[in-house]
């Protein structure tokens, strides 16, 4: 998939997909929000605001208050790519989020997902 297409995807359209993926596996929207806030530094209120404003992925990550310093500890394969080897910083953030939600859906404990 072309990176620009990914960057222009509306976060408000992607977000319910992330929540559905987690909920199908018995996890919760609250856990998804916790992961997103951990990764991006958004508060729950600011996260809701971004969804409300219909920002695209690029804007969502560009306006993120602070990417968690432990995000560099996120390793593994998502969509056929090793997340730690992705060179485009924005695509790496998108894939980090995918990877964390994937771990949630696979039943990993929150403390491991949040690299604490």
C-alpha positions in Angstrom: 0.0 0.0 0.0 1.2 3.4 -0.9 2.4 5.4 2.2 0.5 8.5 1.1 -2.7 6.6 1.1 -2.1 5.4 4.6 -1.2 8.9 5.8 -4.4 10.4 4.3 -6.6 7.8 5.9 -8.9 9.4 8.5 -8.0 8.4 12.0 -11.8 8.5 12.8 -12.2 5.7 10.3 -9.3 3.6 11.5 -10.1 4.0 15.2 -13.3 1.9 15.2 -11.4 -0.8 13.3 -8.7 -0.9 16.0 -11.4 -1.1 18.7 -13.3 -3.8 16.8 -10.2 -5.9 16.4 -9.6 -5.8 20.2 -13.2 -6.3 21.2 -13.5 -9.4 18.9 -10.8 -10.9 21.0 -12.4 -10.0 24.3 -10.4 -6.8 25.0 -11.9 -3.4 25.5 -12.1 0.1 24.0 -10.6 1.4 27.2 -7.5 -0.8 26.6 -7.2 0.5 23.0 -7.4 4.1 24.3 -4.8 3.4 27.0 -2.5 2.0 24.3 -3.0 5.0 21.9 -2.5 7.5 24.8 0.6 5.7 25.9 2.1 5.7 22.4 1.2 9.3 21.5 0.9 11.3 24.7 -2.7 12.3 24.0 -5.0 12.5 27.0 -8.4 10.7 26.5 -10.0 14.1 25.9 -7.5 15.1 23.3 -7.8 11.7 21.6 -11.6 12.1 21.4 -11.0 15.6 20.0 -8.7 14.3 17.2 -11.4 11.7 16.3 -14.0 14.3 16.3 -12.0 16.7 14.1 -11.6 13.9 11.5 -7.8 14.3 11.2 -5.8 12.0 8.9 -3.1 9.7 10.2 -0.4 12.1 9.3 -2.0 15.0 11.3 -2.8 12.6 14.2 0.8 11.7 14.7 2.2 15.1 13.8 0.0 16.7 16.5 0.8 13.9 19.1 2.0 15.6 22.2 4.9 13.2 22.8 5.7 9.8 21.3 6.5 7.5 24.2 10.3 7.1 24.6 9.8 3.4 25.1 8.2 3.1 21.7 11.7 2.2 20.4 11.2 -1.1 22.4 8.4 -2.1 20.1 9.7 -4.9 17.9 8.4 -7.6 15.7 6.6 -8.1 12.4 3.3 -6.4 11.3 2.0 -6.6 7.8 5.1 -8.3 6.7 7.5 -5.6 7.9 9.8 -5.6 11.0 8.6 -2.5 12.8 12.1 -1.7 14.1 13.5 -1.6 10.6 10.9 0.8 9.0 12.8 3.9 7.9 10.0 6.3 7.3 9.3 7.8 10.8 5.6 8.4 10.2 5.0 4.9 8.8 6.9 3.4 11.8 4.5 5.2 14.2 1.5 3.8 12.2 3.0 0.3 12.4 3.8 0.7 16.1 0.2 1.3 16.8 -0.9 -1.6 14.6 1.6 -3.9 16.4 0.4 -2.8 19.9 -3.2 -3.4 19.0 -2.2 -6.7 17.5 -0.5 -7.7 20.8 -3.7 -6.7 22.7 -5.9 -8.8 20.4 -3.5 -11.7 20.9 -4.0 -11.6 24.6 -0.8 -10.1 25.8 -0.9 -8.4 29.2 -1.2 -4.6 29.2 2.0 -4.2 31.2 4.0 -6.1 28.5 2.3 -4.2 25.7 3.1 -0.8 27.3 6.8 -1.9 27.6 6.9 -1.4 31.4 
